[in-house]
Amino acid sequence: MSRQGADRRAVTPDAAVVREHLWEAALAADEDAAVRSVFSAVEAGLSPEDALLEVIAPVQRRIGTEWAANNITVAQEHAATAINDRVIAALSRHPAAQGAADAGRVTVACVDGEWHALPARLLSEVLRLRGWQVDFLGAQVPTPHLIAHLHQHAPDAVALSCSIPTRLPTAHAAITACQAAGVAVLVGGAAFGVDGRYARLLGADAWAPDARTAAQCLRAGLPRLRLAAGHQPIDDLPHLADQEYSMVSSAKPKLVRTTVAELEELFSPMAEYTEQQRRHTTEDIAHIVDFLATALYTDDDELFTNFVTWTASVLAARDVPAGSLNPTLDLLAAQLRDFPRTQRMLAAARTALTTHETTPTA
């Protein structure tokens, strides 16, 4: 290495320091300070890709963690996320982030109903830095519109992002539709599991745990597959034949209404709830039913138990006992007594909740 190269490495900013500066600016909703912190680091030698993945991405994860721990409000979380998005947009125009698009063309989109667009945005910018022409379609892209885009622009591949597990059935439909259109599908995001298990289950051509791995997969090339005409989700997931998923999904409004009404009889303090507290309770029960239905779709108990114990942690951070979830699980079990897989999952969740309650926190 030349002396000049050694000197440059010696003064390259510490990503941890830059992260702290960006965190403070994002939390203060100070866009100018946030952009300055990242631009200064890039101009001092931090690569744009490292700025995206070693600074902005960790700060975004911290935002989510701090919200779950009840250390920041929903408004602060939204504002800080918006600041990060603006920083990414500004960085994409920085001279250090410019280059030739000679690697191919890729479409990046969030599945329909997926509002968390920032992970997909980060991937898009990393791919641009690595020479791809990227069509970034943003959050919650309806599958028919995605397929129309693929037919019009014929990309080499499509990268689908999904962070919320309850969107996995929609992701499955999108994966199948893209493949039927002759375009290979790379998927990523928290919804597919830390090991990519749901990506494999739903038939994606490839899964990547992070943007760098995704870029490597695309560089290596994905096969262009075309599914047989008439391919249906049940062809990949034969357990759907018992129709528990479709029946629980379609019964969601009734399940939520009945559970709320019966909770009011069982839990007398609900009579004193404010309208906001009542609304939050209804929303929490709706989320539980959504995750139960998704677990039935994937036939994976762990998907449901992980959500229940995560919810218990969020409630505990807000001084609500984790055991308060048990009556809801019991009421759902009573209403769905004729569904064997559903009963199995609800029982597993109750067991996981008991373990969670008795496990000492660090």
LODO-34017 format. One record per residue (C-alpha): residue number from 1; residue in three letters; chain; x, y, z. Coordinates in steps of 0.05 Angstrom, whole numbers, plus 5000, padded with zeros to 4 digits. Example, Ala and Ser with C-alpha at 12.3 -4.5 7.8 and 13.67 -1.06 7.14 Angstrom:
// LODO-34017
<pos: 1 code: ala unit: A xx: 5246 yy: 4910 zz: 5156>
<pos: 2 code: ser unit: A xx: 5273 yy: 4979 zz: 5143>
// end
This chain:
// LODO-34017
<pos: 1 code: met unit: A xx: 5000 yy: 5000 zz: 5000>
<pos: 2 code: ser unit: A xx: 5025 yy: 5070 zz: 4983>
<pos: 3 code: arg unit: A xx: 5039 yy: 5121 zz: 5038>
<pos: 4 code: gln unit: A xx: 4981 yy: 5162 zz: 5010>
<pos: 5 code: gly unit: A xx: 4934 yy: 5101 zz: 5016>
<pos: 6 code: ala unit: A xx: 4957 yy: 5087 zz: 5087>
<pos: 7 code: asp unit: A xx: 4945 yy: 5160 zz: 5106>
<pos: 8 code: arg unit: A xx: 4876 yy: 5158 zz: 5076>
<pos: 9 code: arg unit: A xx: 4857 yy: 5095 zz: 5115>
<pos: 10 code: ala unit: A xx: 4885 yy: 5125 zz: 5178>
<pos: 11 code: val unit: A xx: 4837 yy: 5184 zz: 5174>
<pos: 12 code: thr unit: A xx: 4775 yy: 5147 zz: 5150>
<pos: 13 code: pro unit: A xx: 4720 yy: 5164 zz: 5199>
<pos: 14 code: asp unit: A xx: 4700 yy: 5113 zz: 5252>
<pos: 15 code: ala unit: A xx: 4630 yy: 5088 zz: 5230>
<pos: 16 code: ala unit: A xx: 4609 yy: 5083 zz: 5303>
<pos: 17 code: val unit: A xx: 4622 yy: 5157 zz: 5314>
<pos: 18 code: val unit: A xx: 4584 yy: 5176 zz: 5251>
<pos: 19 code: arg unit: A xx: 4526 yy: 5131 zz: 5273>
<pos: 20 code: glu unit: A xx: 4521 yy: 5169 zz: 5338>
<pos: 21 code: his unit: A xx: 4520 yy: 5236 zz: 5302>
<pos: 22 code: leu unit: A xx: 4467 yy: 5211 zz: 5254>
<pos: 23 code: trp unit: A xx: 4426 yy: 5182 zz: 5312>
<pos: 24 code: glu unit: A xx: 4426 yy: 5248 zz: 5349>
<pos: 25 code: ala unit: A xx: 4407 yy: 5287 zz: 5287>
<pos: 26 code: ala unit: A xx: 4352 yy: 5238 zz: 5267>
<pos: 27 code: leu unit: A xx: 4323 yy: 5238 zz: 5337>
<pos: 28 code: ala unit: A xx: 4322 yy: 5314 zz: 5336>
<pos: 29 code: ala unit: A xx: 4290 yy: 5312 zz: 5266>
<pos: 30 code: asp unit: A xx: 4347 yy: 5356 zz: 5242>
<pos: 31 code: glu unit: A xx: 4354 yy: 5339 zz: 5168>
<pos: 32 code: asp unit: A xx: 4411 yy: 5387 zz: 5155>
<pos: 33 code: ala unit: A xx: 4453 yy: 5360 zz: 5212>
<pos: 34 code: ala unit: A xx: 4438 yy: 5289 zz: 5191>
<pos: 35 code: val unit: A xx: 4460 yy: 5301 zz: 5119>
<pos: 36 code: arg unit: A xx: 4522 yy: 5339 zz: 5142>
<pos: 37 code: ser unit: A xx: 4544 yy: 5282 zz: 5188>
<pos: 38 code: val unit: A xx: 4541 yy: 5231 zz: 5131>
<pos: 39 code: phe unit: A xx: 4570 yy: 5277 zz: 5077>
<pos: 40 code: ser unit: A xx: 4628 yy: 5297 zz: 5121>
<pos: 41 code: ala unit: A xx: 4644 yy: 5224 zz: 5133>
<pos: 42 code: val unit: A xx: 4641 yy: 5207 zz: 5059>
<pos: 43 code: glu unit: A xx: 4685 yy: 5266 zz: 5041>
<pos: 44 code: ala unit: A xx: 4734 yy: 5244 zz: 5095>
<pos: 45 code: gly unit: A xx: 4741 yy: 5174 zz: 5064>
<pos: 46 code: leu unit: A xx: 4681 yy: 5132 zz: 5085>
<pos: 47 code: ser unit: A xx: 4654 yy: 5096 zz: 5023>
<pos: 48 code: pro unit: A xx: 4581 yy: 5111 zz: 5004>
<pos: 49 code: glu unit: A xx: 4565 yy: 5037 zz: 5011>
<pos: 50 code: asp unit: A xx: 4593 yy: 5036 zz: 5082>
<pos: 51 code: ala unit: A xx: 4554 yy: 5100 zz: 5097>
<pos: 52 code: leu unit: A xx: 4491 yy: 5064 zz: 5075>
<pos: 53 code: leu unit: A xx: 4503 yy: 4997 zz: 5109>
<pos: 54 code: glu unit: A xx: 4548 yy: 5013 zz: 5168>
<pos: 55 code: val unit: A xx: 4517 yy: 5079 zz: 5188>
<pos: 56 code: ile unit: A xx: 4446 yy: 5090 zz: 5163>
<pos: 57 code: ala unit: A xx: 4421 yy: 5018 zz: 5167>
<pos: 58 code: pro unit: A xx: 4444 yy: 5008 zz: 5240>
<pos: 59 code: val unit: A xx: 4414 yy: 5075 zz: 5260>
<pos: 60 code: gln unit: A xx: 4348 yy: 5053 zz: 5229>
<pos: 61 code: arg unit: A xx: 4351 yy: 4987 zz: 5268>
<pos: 62 code: arg unit: A xx: 4364 yy: 5027 zz: 5332>
<pos: 63 code: ile unit: A xx: 4303 yy: 5069 zz: 5318>
<pos: 64 code: gly unit: A xx: 4259 yy: 5007 zz: 5316>
<pos: 65 code: thr unit: A xx: 4292 yy: 4978 zz: 5379>
<pos: 66 code: glu unit: A xx: 4284 yy: 5042 zz: 5418>
<pos: 67 code: trp unit: A xx: 4210 yy: 5047 zz: 5398>
<pos: 68 code: ala unit: A xx: 4197 yy: 4975 zz: 5420>
<pos: 69 code: ala unit: A xx: 4231 yy: 4990 zz: 5487>
<pos: 70 code: asn unit: A xx: 4185 yy: 5051 zz: 5495>
<pos: 71 code: asn unit: A xx: 4244 yy: 5098 zz: 5496>
<pos: 72 code: ile unit: A xx: 4219 yy: 5140 zz: 5438>
<pos: 73 code: thr unit: A xx: 4149 yy: 5156 zz: 5415>
<pos: 74 code: val unit: A xx: 4114 yy: 5135 zz: 5350>
<pos: 75 code: ala unit: A xx: 4121 yy: 5207 zz: 5326>
<pos: 76 code: gln unit: A xx: 4196 yy: 5206 zz: 5340>
<pos: 77 code: glu unit: A xx: 4203 yy: 5139 zz: 5305>
<pos: 78 code: his unit: A xx: 4167 yy: 5165 zz: 5243>
<pos: 79 code: ala unit: A xx: 4206 yy: 5230 zz: 5241>
<pos: 80 code: ala unit: A xx: 4273 yy: 5195 zz: 5250>
<pos: 81 code: thr unit: A xx: 4256 yy: 5145 zz: 5195>
<pos: 82 code: ala unit: A xx: 4238 yy: 5202 zz: 5149>
<pos: 83 code: ile unit: A xx: 4304 yy: 5236 zz: 5163>
<pos: 84 code: asn unit: A xx: 4342 yy: 5172 zz: 5146>
<pos: 85 code: asp unit: A xx: 4303 yy: 5167 zz: 5081>
<pos: 86 code: arg unit: A xx: 4322 yy: 5239 zz: 5063>
<pos: 87 code: val unit: A xx: 4395 yy: 5225 zz: 5079>
<pos: 88 code: ile unit: A xx: 4395 yy: 5166 zz: 5031>
<pos: 89 code: ala unit: A xx: 4364 yy: 5209 zz: 4977>
<pos: 90 code: ala unit: A xx: 4416 yy: 5263 zz: 4987>
<pos: 91 code: leu unit: A xx: 4473 yy: 5213 zz: 4988>
<pos: 92 code: ser unit: A xx: 4450 yy: 5183 zz: 4922>
<pos: 93 code: arg unit: A xx: 4466 yy: 5251 zz: 4890>
<pos: 94 code: his unit: A xx: 4534 yy: 5258 zz: 4921>
<pos: 95 code: pro unit: A xx: 4591 yy: 5257 zz: 4869>
<pos: 96 code: ala unit: A xx: 4624 yy: 5198 zz: 4906>
<pos: 97 code: ala unit: A xx: 4561 yy: 5157 zz: 4893>
<pos: 98 code: gln unit: A xx: 4560 yy: 5165 zz: 4818>
<pos: 99 code: gly unit: A xx: 4581 yy: 5111 zz: 4769>
<pos: 100 code: ala unit: A xx: 4565 yy: 5075 zz: 4704>
<pos: 101 code: ala unit: A xx: 4504 yy: 5029 zz: 4703>
<pos: 102 code: asp unit: A xx: 4535 yy: 4970 zz: 4666>
<pos: 103 code: ala unit: A xx: 4517 yy: 4909 zz: 4709>
<pos: 104 code: gly unit: A xx: 4446 yy: 4899 zz: 4684>
<pos: 105 code: arg unit: A xx: 4376 yy: 4919 zz: 4703>
<pos: 106 code: val unit: A xx: 4338 yy: 4900 zz: 4767>
<pos: 107 code: thr unit: A xx: 4271 yy: 4918 zz: 4795>
<pos: 108 code: val unit: A xx: 4267 yy: 4929 zz: 4870>
<pos: 109 code: ala unit: A xx: 4198 yy: 4932 zz: 4904>
<pos: 110 code: cys unit: A xx: 4162 yy: 4920 zz: 4969>
<pos: 111 code: val unit: A xx: 4106 yy: 4870 zz: 4966>
<pos: 112 code: asp unit: A xx: 4035 yy: 4896 zz: 4969>
<pos: 113 code: gly unit: A xx: 4017 yy: 4918 zz: 5040>
<pos: 114 code: glu unit: A xx: 4090 yy: 4927 zz: 5061>
<pos: 115 code: trp unit: A xx: 4100 yy: 4999 zz: 5083>
<pos: 116 code: his unit: A xx: 4172 yy: 4992 zz: 5108>
<pos: 117 code: ala unit: A xx: 4208 yy: 5016 zz: 5045>
<pos: 118 code: leu unit: A xx: 4274 yy: 5037 zz: 5075>
<pos: 119 code: pro unit: A xx: 4308 yy: 4967 zz: 5071>
<pos: 120 code: ala unit: A xx: 4290 yy: 4963 zz: 4998>
<pos: 121 code: arg unit: A xx: 4314 yy: 5034 zz: 4987>
<pos: 122 code: leu unit: A xx: 4381 yy: 5016 zz: 5018>
<pos: 123 code: leu unit: A xx: 4387 yy: 4956 zz: 4972>
<pos: 124 code: ser unit: A xx: 4370 yy: 4998 zz: 4912>
<pos: 125 code: glu unit: A xx: 4426 yy: 5048 zz: 4928>
<pos: 126 code: val unit: A xx: 4477 yy: 4992 zz: 4940>
<pos: 127 code: leu unit: A xx: 4460 yy: 4961 zz: 4873>
<pos: 128 code: arg unit: A xx: 4466 yy: 5028 zz: 4838>
<pos: 129 code: leu unit: A xx: 4535 yy: 5037 zz: 4869>
<pos: 130 code: arg unit: A xx: 4553 yy: 4969 zz: 4841>
<pos: 131 code: gly unit: A xx: 4533 yy: 4987 zz: 4771>
<pos: 132 code: trp unit: A xx: 4461 yy: 4965 zz: 4765>
<pos: 133 code: gln unit: A xx: 4405 yy: 5003 zz: 4732>
<pos: 134 code: val unit: A xx: 4353 yy: 5000 zz: 4786>
<pos: 135 code: asp unit: A xx: 4278 yy: 5010 zz: 4780>
<pos: 136 code: phe unit: A xx: 4258 yy: 5025 zz: 4852>
<pos: 137 code: leu unit: A xx: 4183 yy: 5019 zz: 4858>
<pos: 138 code: gly unit: A xx: 4177 yy: 5035 zz: 4932>
<pos: 139 code: ala unit: A xx: 4128 yy: 5012 zz: 4985>
<pos: 140 code: gln unit: A xx: 4067 yy: 4966 zz: 4977>
<pos: 141 code: val unit: A xx: 4068 yy: 4952 zz: 4903>
<pos: 142 code: pro unit: A xx: 4005 yy: 4915 zz: 4880>
<pos: 143 code: thr unit: A xx: 4026 yy: 4850 zz: 4845>
<pos: 144 code: pro unit: A xx: 3988 yy: 4864 zz: 4780>
<pos: 145 code: his unit: A xx: 4024 yy: 4931 zz: 4773>
<pos: 146 code: leu unit: A xx: 4091 yy: 4897 zz: 4788>
<pos: 147 code: ile unit: A xx: 4079 yy: 4846 zz: 4734>
<pos: 148 code: ala unit: A xx: 4059 yy: 4900 zz: 4684>
<pos: 149 code: his unit: A xx: 4125 yy: 4935 zz: 4700>
<pos: 150 code: leu unit: A xx: 4164 yy: 4871 zz: 4689>
<pos: 151 code: his unit: A xx: 4131 yy: 4860 zz: 4621>
<pos: 152 code: gln unit: A xx: 4146 yy: 4931 zz: 4601>
<pos: 153 code: his unit: A xx: 4218 yy: 4936 zz: 4623>
<pos: 154 code: ala unit: A xx: 4243 yy: 4863 zz: 4623>
<pos: 155 code: pro unit: A xx: 4294 yy: 4868 zz: 4681>
<pos: 156 code: asp unit: A xx: 4345 yy: 4814 zz: 4693>
<pos: 157 code: ala unit: A xx: 4315 yy: 4800 zz: 4760>
<pos: 158 code: val unit: A xx: 4266 yy: 4827 zz: 4812>
<pos: 159 code: ala unit: A xx: 4284 yy: 4837 zz: 4885>
<pos: 160 code: leu unit: A xx: 4224 yy: 4835 zz: 4932>
<pos: 161 code: ser unit: A xx: 4227 yy: 4863 zz: 5003>
<pos: 162 code: cys unit: A xx: 4181 yy: 4842 zz: 5060>
<pos: 163 code: ser unit: A xx: 4191 yy: 4861 zz: 5132>
<pos: 164 code: ile unit: A xx: 4124 yy: 4843 zz: 5162>
<pos: 165 code: pro unit: A xx: 4111 yy: 4768 zz: 5166>
<pos: 166 code: thr unit: A xx: 4036 yy: 4777 zz: 5157>
<pos: 167 code: arg unit: A xx: 4051 yy: 4798 zz: 5085>
<pos: 168 code: leu unit: A xx: 4082 yy: 4729 zz: 5069>
<pos: 169 code: pro unit: A xx: 4019 yy: 4703 zz: 5034>
<pos: 170 code: thr unit: A xx: 4020 yy: 4765 zz: 4990>
<pos: 171 code: ala unit: A xx: 4095 yy: 4756 zz: 4979>
<pos: 172 code: his unit: A xx: 4082 yy: 4684 zz: 4957>
<pos: 173 code: ala unit: A xx: 4032 yy: 4707 zz: 4905>
<pos: 174 code: ala unit: A xx: 4082 yy: 4760 zz: 4880>
<pos: 175 code: ile unit: A xx: 4139 yy: 4709 zz: 4876>
<pos: 176 code: thr unit: A xx: 4095 yy: 4661 zz: 4836>
<pos: 177 code: ala unit: A xx: 4070 yy: 4715 zz: 4789>
<pos: 178 code: cys unit: A xx: 4140 yy: 4742 zz: 4775>
<pos: 179 code: gln unit: A xx: 4166 yy: 4672 zz: 4760>
<pos: 180 code: ala unit: A xx: 4106 yy: 4658 zz: 4715>
<pos: 181 code: ala unit: A xx: 4126 yy: 4721 zz: 4678>
<pos: 182 code: gly unit: A xx: 4196 yy: 4691 zz: 4667>
<pos: 183 code: val unit: A xx: 4233 yy: 4735 zz: 4717>
<pos: 184 code: ala unit: A xx: 4275 yy: 4706 zz: 4773>
<pos: 185 code: val unit: A xx: 4261 yy: 4730 zz: 4843>
<pos: 186 code: leu unit: A xx: 4310 yy: 4748 zz: 4898>
<pos: 187 code: val unit: A xx: 4276 yy: 4762 zz: 4965>
<pos: 188 code: gly unit: A xx: 4299 yy: 4794 zz: 5030>
<pos: 189 code: gly unit: A xx: 4274 yy: 4826 zz: 5093>
<pos: 190 code: ala unit: A xx: 4258 yy: 4805 zz: 5164>
<pos: 191 code: ala unit: A xx: 4193 yy: 4771 zz: 5144>
<pos: 192 code: phe unit: A xx: 4230 yy: 4715 zz: 5109>
<pos: 193 code: gly unit: A xx: 4265 yy: 4694 zz: 5174>
<pos: 194 code: val unit: A xx: 4337 yy: 4703 zz: 5198>
<pos: 195 code: asp unit: A xx: 4355 yy: 4639 zz: 5161>
<pos: 196 code: gly unit: A xx: 4311 yy: 4651 zz: 5099>
<pos: 197 code: arg unit: A xx: 4266 yy: 4592 zz: 5116>
<pos: 198 code: tyr unit: A xx: 4203 yy: 4625 zz: 5088>
<pos: 199 code: ala unit: A xx: 4239 yy: 4645 zz: 5024>
<pos: 200 code: arg unit: A xx: 4253 yy: 4572 zz: 5011>
<pos: 201 code: leu unit: A xx: 4183 yy: 4551 zz: 5032>
<pos: 202 code: leu unit: A xx: 4151 yy: 4601 zz: 4984>
<pos: 203 code: gly unit: A xx: 4194 yy: 4581 zz: 4925>
<pos: 204 code: ala unit: A xx: 4237 yy: 4643 zz: 4916>
<pos: 205 code: asp unit: A xx: 4297 yy: 4633 zz: 4870>
<pos: 206 code: ala unit: A xx: 4345 yy: 4664 zz: 4920>
<pos: 207 code: trp unit: A xx: 4346 yy: 4696 zz: 4989>
<pos: 208 code: ala unit: A xx: 4395 yy: 4746 zz: 5017>
<pos: 209 code: pro unit: A xx: 4403 yy: 4766 zz: 5090>
<pos: 210 code: asp unit: A xx: 4433 yy: 4834 zz: 5073>
<pos: 211 code: ala unit: A xx: 4445 yy: 4882 zz: 5015>
<pos: 212 code: arg unit: A xx: 4517 yy: 4860 zz: 5002>
<pos: 213 code: thr unit: A xx: 4497 yy: 4787 zz: 4996>
<pos: 214 code: ala unit: A xx: 4439 yy: 4807 zz: 4951>
<pos: 215 code: ala unit: A xx: 4487 yy: 4844 zz: 4906>
<pos: 216 code: gln unit: A xx: 4533 yy: 4784 zz: 4903>
<pos: 217 code: cys unit: A xx: 4474 yy: 4738 zz: 4885>
<pos: 218 code: leu unit: A xx: 4452 yy: 4784 zz: 4829>
<pos: 219 code: arg unit: A xx: 4523 yy: 4790 zz: 4803>
<pos: 220 code: ala unit: A xx: 4529 yy: 4714 zz: 4801>
<pos: 221 code: gly unit: A xx: 4463 yy: 4711 zz: 4762>
<pos: 222 code: leu unit: A xx: 4395 yy: 4681 zz: 4779>
<pos: 223 code: pro unit: A xx: 4361 yy: 4629 zz: 4735>
<pos: 224 code: arg unit: A xx: 4302 yy: 4654 zz: 4695>
<pos: 225 code: leu unit: A xx: 4246 yy: 4605 zz: 4711>
<pos: 226 code: arg unit: A xx: 4176 yy: 4600 zz: 4683>
<pos: 227 code: leu unit: A xx: 4125 yy: 4562 zz: 4724>
<pos: 228 code: ala unit: A xx: 4074 yy: 4516 zz: 4694>
<pos: 229 code: ala unit: A xx: 4008 yy: 4548 zz: 4676>
<pos: 230 code: gly unit: A xx: 3958 yy: 4546 zz: 4733>
<pos: 231 code: his unit: A xx: 4011 yy: 4540 zz: 4788>
<pos: 232 code: gln unit: A xx: 3976 yy: 4554 zz: 4854>
<pos: 233 code: pro unit: A xx: 4002 yy: 4566 zz: 4926>
<pos: 234 code: ile unit: A xx: 3975 yy: 4499 zz: 4947>
<pos: 235 code: asp unit: A xx: 4025 yy: 4467 zz: 4899>
<pos: 236 code: asp unit: A xx: 4080 yy: 4493 zz: 4945>
<pos: 237 code: leu unit: A xx: 4042 yy: 4487 zz: 5011>
<pos: 238 code: pro unit: A xx: 3999 yy: 4424 zz: 5011>
<pos: 239 code: his unit: A xx: 3977 yy: 4437 zz: 5083>
<pos: 240 code: leu unit: A xx: 3932 yy: 4493 zz: 5057>
<pos: 241 code: ala unit: A xx: 3884 yy: 4438 zz: 5034>
<pos: 242 code: asp unit: A xx: 3854 yy: 4436 zz: 5104>
<pos: 243 code: gln unit: A xx: 3829 yy: 4508 zz: 5092>
<pos: 244 code: glu unit: A xx: 3846 yy: 4530 zz: 5163>
<pos: 245 code: tyr unit: A xx: 3885 yy: 4590 zz: 5136>
<pos: 246 code: ser unit: A xx: 3829 yy: 4614 zz: 5091>
<pos: 247 code: met unit: A xx: 3775 yy: 4603 zz: 5144>
<pos: 248 code: val unit: A xx: 3813 yy: 4639 zz: 5199>
<pos: 249 code: ser unit: A xx: 3831 yy: 4696 zz: 5152>
<pos: 250 code: ser unit: A xx: 3760 yy: 4706 zz: 5128>
<pos: 251 code: ala unit: A xx: 3733 yy: 4702 zz: 5200>
<pos: 252 code: lys unit: A xx: 3781 yy: 4755 zz: 5226>
<pos: 253 code: pro unit: A xx: 3729 yy: 4811 zz: 5235>
<pos: 254 code: lys unit: A xx: 3682 yy: 4765 zz: 5274>
<pos: 255 code: leu unit: A xx: 3740 yy: 4736 zz: 5315>
<pos: 256 code: val unit: A xx: 3764 yy: 4805 zz: 5335>
<pos: 257 code: arg unit: A xx: 3694 yy: 4831 zz: 5352>
<pos: 258 code: thr unit: A xx: 3677 yy: 4770 zz: 5394>
<pos: 259 code: thr unit: A xx: 3743 yy: 4769 zz: 5430>
<pos: 260 code: val unit: A xx: 3738 yy: 4843 zz: 5448>
<pos: 261 code: ala unit: A xx: 3667 yy: 4835 zz: 5473>
<pos: 262 code: glu unit: A xx: 3683 yy: 4774 zz: 5516>
<pos: 263 code: leu unit: A xx: 3746 yy: 4807 zz: 5543>
<pos: 264 code: glu unit: A xx: 3702 yy: 4864 zz: 5568>
<pos: 265 code: glu unit: A xx: 3662 yy: 4814 zz: 5609>
<pos: 266 code: leu unit: A xx: 3724 yy: 4777 zz: 5635>
<pos: 267 code: phe unit: A xx: 3768 yy: 4837 zz: 5649>
<pos: 268 code: ser unit: A xx: 3728 yy: 4889 zz: 5687>
<pos: 269 code: pro unit: A xx: 3780 yy: 4945 zz: 5682>
<pos: 270 code: met unit: A xx: 3764 yy: 4949 zz: 5607>
<pos: 271 code: ala unit: A xx: 3700 yy: 4985 zz: 5627>
<pos: 272 code: glu unit: A xx: 3743 yy: 5044 zz: 5647>
<pos: 273 code: tyr unit: A xx: 3785 yy: 5044 zz: 5583>
<pos: 274 code: thr unit: A xx: 3790 yy: 5107 zz: 5543>
<pos: 275 code: glu unit: A xx: 3770 yy: 5105 zz: 5470>
<pos: 276 code: gln unit: A xx: 3844 yy: 5104 zz: 5452>
<pos: 277 code: gln unit: A xx: 3858 yy: 5045 zz: 5499>
<pos: 278 code: arg unit: A xx: 3799 yy: 5007 zz: 5470>
<pos: 279 code: arg unit: A xx: 3824 yy: 5020 zz: 5400>
<pos: 280 code: his unit: A xx: 3894 yy: 4997 zz: 5417>
<pos: 281 code: thr unit: A xx: 3866 yy: 4933 zz: 5448>
<pos: 282 code: thr unit: A xx: 3825 yy: 4919 zz: 5386>
<pos: 283 code: glu unit: A xx: 3886 yy: 4931 zz: 5342>
<pos: 284 code: asp unit: A xx: 3929 yy: 4884 zz: 5384>
<pos: 285 code: ile unit: A xx: 3878 yy: 4829 zz: 5378>
<pos: 286 code: ala unit: A xx: 3873 yy: 4840 zz: 5303>
<pos: 287 code: his unit: A xx: 3949 yy: 4833 zz: 5298>
<pos: 288 code: ile unit: A xx: 3946 yy: 4768 zz: 5337>
<pos: 289 code: val unit: A xx: 3895 yy: 4740 zz: 5289>
<pos: 290 code: asp unit: A xx: 3936 yy: 4763 zz: 5229>
<pos: 291 code: phe unit: A xx: 3998 yy: 4728 zz: 5255>
<pos: 292 code: leu unit: A xx: 3959 yy: 4666 zz: 5272>
<pos: 293 code: ala unit: A xx: 3932 yy: 4663 zz: 5201>
<pos: 294 code: thr unit: A xx: 4002 yy: 4673 zz: 5172>
<pos: 295 code: ala unit: A xx: 4029 yy: 4617 zz: 5216>
<pos: 296 code: leu unit: A xx: 3974 yy: 4573 zz: 5189>
<pos: 297 code: tyr unit: A xx: 3994 yy: 4593 zz: 5118>
<pos: 298 code: thr unit: A xx: 4067 yy: 4573 zz: 5130>
<pos: 299 code: asp unit: A xx: 4049 yy: 4517 zz: 5180>
<pos: 300 code: asp unit: A xx: 4102 yy: 4544 zz: 5227>
<pos: 301 code: asp unit: A xx: 4086 yy: 4550 zz: 5301>
<pos: 302 code: glu unit: A xx: 4149 yy: 4590 zz: 5314>
<pos: 303 code: leu unit: A xx: 4125 yy: 4648 zz: 5270>
<pos: 304 code: phe unit: A xx: 4065 yy: 4656 zz: 5317>
<pos: 305 code: thr unit: A xx: 4101 yy: 4644 zz: 5383>
<pos: 306 code: asn unit: A xx: 4156 yy: 4693 zz: 5364>
<pos: 307 code: phe unit: A xx: 4103 yy: 4747 zz: 5352>
<pos: 308 code: val unit: A xx: 4067 yy: 4733 zz: 5417>
<pos: 309 code: thr unit: A xx: 4131 yy: 4736 zz: 5459>
<pos: 310 code: trp unit: A xx: 4154 yy: 4799 zz: 5422>
<pos: 311 code: thr unit: A xx: 4086 yy: 4831 zz: 5436>
<pos: 312 code: ala unit: A xx: 4094 yy: 4811 zz: 5509>
<pos: 313 code: ser unit: A xx: 4161 yy: 4847 zz: 5511>
<pos: 314 code: val unit: A xx: 4131 yy: 4910 zz: 5480>
<pos: 315 code: leu unit: A xx: 4074 yy: 4909 zz: 5530>
<pos: 316 code: ala unit: A xx: 4121 yy: 4897 zz: 5588>
<pos: 317 code: ala unit: A xx: 4161 yy: 4959 zz: 5567>
<pos: 318 code: arg unit: A xx: 4095 yy: 4997 zz: 5575>
<pos: 319 code: asp unit: A xx: 4081 yy: 4967 zz: 5643>
<pos: 320 code: val unit: A xx: 4028 yy: 4919 zz: 5617>
<pos: 321 code: pro unit: A xx: 4037 yy: 4847 zz: 5645>
<pos: 322 code: ala unit: A xx: 4055 yy: 4796 zz: 5591>
<pos: 323 code: gly unit: A xx: 4003 yy: 4750 zz: 5621>
<pos: 324 code: ser unit: A xx: 3949 yy: 4797 zz: 5597>
<pos: 325 code: leu unit: A xx: 3955 yy: 4762 zz: 5530>
<pos: 326 code: asn unit: A xx: 3931 yy: 4695 zz: 5558>
<pos: 327 code: pro unit: A xx: 3857 yy: 4712 zz: 5559>
<pos: 328 code: thr unit: A xx: 3859 yy: 4732 zz: 5486>
<pos: 329 code: leu unit: A xx: 3893 yy: 4666 zz: 5467>
<pos: 330 code: asp unit: A xx: 3842 yy: 4627 zz: 5508>
<pos: 331 code: leu unit: A xx: 3783 yy: 4663 zz: 5476>
<pos: 332 code: leu unit: A xx: 3810 yy: 4651 zz: 5406>
<pos: 333 code: ala unit: A xx: 3821 yy: 4577 zz: 5423>
<pos: 334 code: ala unit: A xx: 3749 yy: 4571 zz: 5446>
<pos: 335 code: gln unit: A xx: 3723 yy: 4602 zz: 5381>
<pos: 336 code: leu unit: A xx: 3769 yy: 4559 zz: 5338>
<pos: 337 code: arg unit: A xx: 3762 yy: 4493 zz: 5375>
<pos: 338 code: asp unit: A xx: 3749 yy: 4453 zz: 5311>
<pos: 339 code: phe unit: A xx: 3815 yy: 4473 zz: 5278>
<pos: 340 code: pro unit: A xx: 3871 yy: 4424 zz: 5297>
<pos: 341 code: arg unit: A xx: 3931 yy: 4463 zz: 5271>
<pos: 342 code: thr unit: A xx: 3903 yy: 4527 zz: 5301>
<pos: 343 code: gln unit: A xx: 3896 yy: 4493 zz: 5369>
<pos: 344 code: arg unit: A xx: 3968 yy: 4469 zz: 5364>
<pos: 345 code: met unit: A xx: 3994 yy: 4539 zz: 5350>
<pos: 346 code: leu unit: A xx: 3953 yy: 4572 zz: 5405>
<pos: 347 code: ala unit: A xx: 3977 yy: 4520 zz: 5455>
<pos: 348 code: ala unit: A xx: 4049 yy: 4531 zz: 5434>
<pos: 349 code: ala unit: A xx: 4040 yy: 4606 zz: 5443>
<pos: 350 code: arg unit: A xx: 4012 yy: 4598 zz: 5513>
<pos: 351 code: thr unit: A xx: 4072 yy: 4554 zz: 5531>
<pos: 352 code: ala unit: A xx: 4121 yy: 4604 zz: 5502>
<pos: 353 code: leu unit: A xx: 4086 yy: 4660 zz: 5539>
<pos: 354 code: thr unit: A xx: 4093 yy: 4623 zz: 5605>
<pos: 355 code: thr unit: A xx: 4167 yy: 4612 zz: 5593>
<pos: 356 code: his unit: A xx: 4175 yy: 4685 zz: 5573>
<pos: 357 code: glu unit: A xx: 4142 yy: 4708 zz: 5638>
<pos: 358 code: thr unit: A xx: 4188 yy: 4666 zz: 5681>
<pos: 359 code: thr unit: A xx: 4252 yy: 4681 zz: 5644>
<pos: 360 code: pro unit: A xx: 4292 yy: 4735 zz: 5681>
<pos: 361 code: thr unit: A xx: 4311 yy: 4796 zz: 5640>
<pos: 362 code: ala unit: A xx: 4383 yy: 4819 zz: 5634>
// end
